[in-house]
Amino acid sequence: MSQVKVAKSQERGRVITVAVLRASETLGLSGKELGRVLGVSEPSVSRLTPSQRVIRRWRVPGYGMRTER
C-alpha cells in the first residue's frame, strides 16, 4: 500500500472517530453504552481518542469494529 493511501486511510479513521465520539456525547451515551453500540469493551471506548486509537473499519454483520493506534 502506498504512503498516500495509508495517510488517507488514517485520516478517514480520525474523522470517523471524532464524529462517533461527538455524536455519542450529543446523545448522552456513556462509555459502556457506546461500547455496546460499537461492539467493543468500555476500556476500548475510553481509548478512542484521536491521539491513541482510531476506528479503522466496520464489520457490519457482527456490528463490531476494529481500532488501531
Secondary structure as UniProt FT lines:
FT   HELIX           3..27
FT   HELIX           31..38
FT   HELIX           42..46
FT   TURN            50..52
FT   STRAND          54..59
FT   HELIX           60..62
FT   STRAND          64..68
//
